[in-house]
Amino acid sequence: MAQLSITSFVTLDGVMQAPGGPEEDTSGGFALGGWSVPYGDEDFGRFMTEVFDQAGAFLLGRRTYEIFAGYWPKVTDPADPVASKLNSLPKYVASTKLEKADWEGSTIIHGDLVEEVTALKERTDGELQVHGSGALAHFLMAHDLIDKINLLLFPVVLGTGRKLFASGAVPTAFRHTASRVTGAGVAIHTYELAGRPEYGSY
């Protein structure tokens, strides 16, 4: 049975929108895309290689799937640690709008997402990985379907943009299991689901 992991790039003020380029996601008039790029050093690359090494399958939202499908199939070097996984492993797309998915190994999920994801976890070895996919991440967290979050915290504040932990998120507690800081200053934290928060008073 797979662990469902979310790997997300976020700013200090929690924004996850369009880390990889100016045109990646301009929805809502967002014009600050590409904010993670200046921090992409060797330490960052090493961590992402470690993440993809654990993948057994991928679960993606429509927008992230379309971004990935427009780039990664063109990377054919078998030694590329990200492309080799994305191009060879099963990819599941959670979408009610996408009519076809031509990237080899892709399947569109149209049914009850809770049931579908639960079944995927049961029949997948390794990790069922979510990358980006903000709306999907919100849904999975709201339904307690995630097991682990890799949170890459970049030393930049944007003041606008879609956030990973949006207003109205279900109160959730996590257990911190690992951390490191890259040479460029990205703080990488790994958390595992720990249930509901406990409350007290000082």
N, C-alpha and C positions, 0 to 999 in steps of 0.2 A: 504493500500500500504506500502511496506517495505522500510526502509532505507537500502542502501547497505553500509556495513561497512567493512573496512580492518583493521585487527589487525596485526601489524608487529613488530618483534623484530629487532632492528638495533644497530650496534656499533656506536661509536662516529664518525667514518669515513664512516658511511652509509651502511656498509655491512649487508645483511640480510641472507646470505647463511649458512645453516646448524647450526642453534643455538642450536639444541637439542641433538647432538651427533656426534662423529667422523665419523660414517658411513652414516649419514643422507643424505648428498649430497656432493660427492667428484668430481663432474663434474668440468672440467677445471683444474684438479689437486689440488683442494682445500683440504688442510690437517689440517685445524684449526677448524673443527666442534666441537660443544659442548661448545662454548664460553659463552652461557647464563647460563649454569647449576650452576656455583658457586653463582649466584645471586638469586636463586629461594627460597626466604624466604616466611614467612607467608603473608607479605604485597603483594608480587607478586601474591601468590595464591588467596588472597582475591579479588584482582582486576580481575583476570581471571575468577573467579566465577561470578563476577558482569557482565562481558562481556557475558558469556555463558547464564546467566539468561535472557538476552534480545534476544536470538536467536529465529528465527522462521523457518529458514532453513539455509543450508550451501552451498556455491558455492566454489569449490576447483579445483585447477589445478591437472593434472594427478599425478605428483610426490608427492605432499602433500597428495592427496587422498590415494595413495598406502601406504605411511608411516602411515597415520592414520588408514587405514583399516587393517594393519598388527598388530596394537596394541589395539585400543580402543574397538573392539568387545569382546576382552578377559577380559575387565574390566566390571564385571557384578554387582557390588555393586550399587543398585538403589540410594544410598545416594551420590554417586560420582557426583559432580555438572557438570563435563565436560563429562564424559562417558554417563550419563543419557540423556544429550541433543544430543550428537553425535550419539548415538545408536538409538534414538527414532524419531528424526526429519528428514525431507527430506534432502538428500544430492545430489547435482548436480555437475557433473564432466565435466569440459570443456576440451575435448580432441579429437583429430582426430586420435590418435593411440590406445587408450584403446578400446578393443573389448567387454569386459564384466566387470560388476561391481557387485560382489557378496555380498557386504555388504548390509544388509537389508535397504531398503529405498533409495537406490542409483539409479540415472538416469544419463546416459551419454548424454551430449549435443553435437550433431554433426552438427547442422545447423548454420545459421547466428548468431554469438554470440551476437551482439548488439541487434538483435531482440529477441533472447532467453532470455537474461538477463533483458531486458525491460519488457518482459512478466512475468518473474519470480517476479520482483519487484511489479508488479501490482497485482499479485494473492497471495502474501505472506504477512502474518501479522508479526509484530515485525521486527527484523532485518534479512536481507539476509547477512550472514557473510562470509567473506573471511579470511582465516588464512593461513599464509605463502604464497605459490602459487605465486612466484615472477613474472613469465612470464604473468600469468593471471592478476596480479595486475597492471603491466605495461600497458596491453591492456585496462583494465577498466579505468585507469586514462587517457589514451590517448583519450578515447571516452566519457569522462565526465560522466561516469556511476556511480561513487562513490558519496556517500553523507557524509561519515564520515571516518576519519582515527584515530585509536588508535595507537600511536607511542610510543613504549617502548624503550627508549634510554639507552643502557647498557654502563657502564664506562670502556670500553675497545676499543683499536684500533688494527686492524688486518693488514691493509695495502694491503689486497688483498681479492678478493671474489666478488660475485655478489651483486649489490646494489639495494635498493628499488627505488631510484630516479636515473635512469640511464641517461647517456649522451643522449641528444636528446629528453628528456621528454617534453611534452607540457607545456608551461608556465601556471601555475595555482596558484591562490591565495586561501588561507584558512583562516578561522576565528577560533581563539583559544577559546575553550569552557570549558576546565577543565584541571587540572594538579595535580600531587602529586609526591612525591618521596618516594620510599620504604626504609626500614631500611638498605638494602644492597646497596643503591645508584642508583637504576634504576629510571630514570626520566620518568614519564608516562604523555604524553600529548594527549589530544583529540582535533581534528580539524574538522571543517565542511567546505564543499566546499563553496567558496565565488566567484567563477567566474575567470575571467582573472586578472592578476596583473595590478596595476596602476603604472605609472612611473612619476618621477619628477626629480628635480635637487636642490641640496643644494647650 
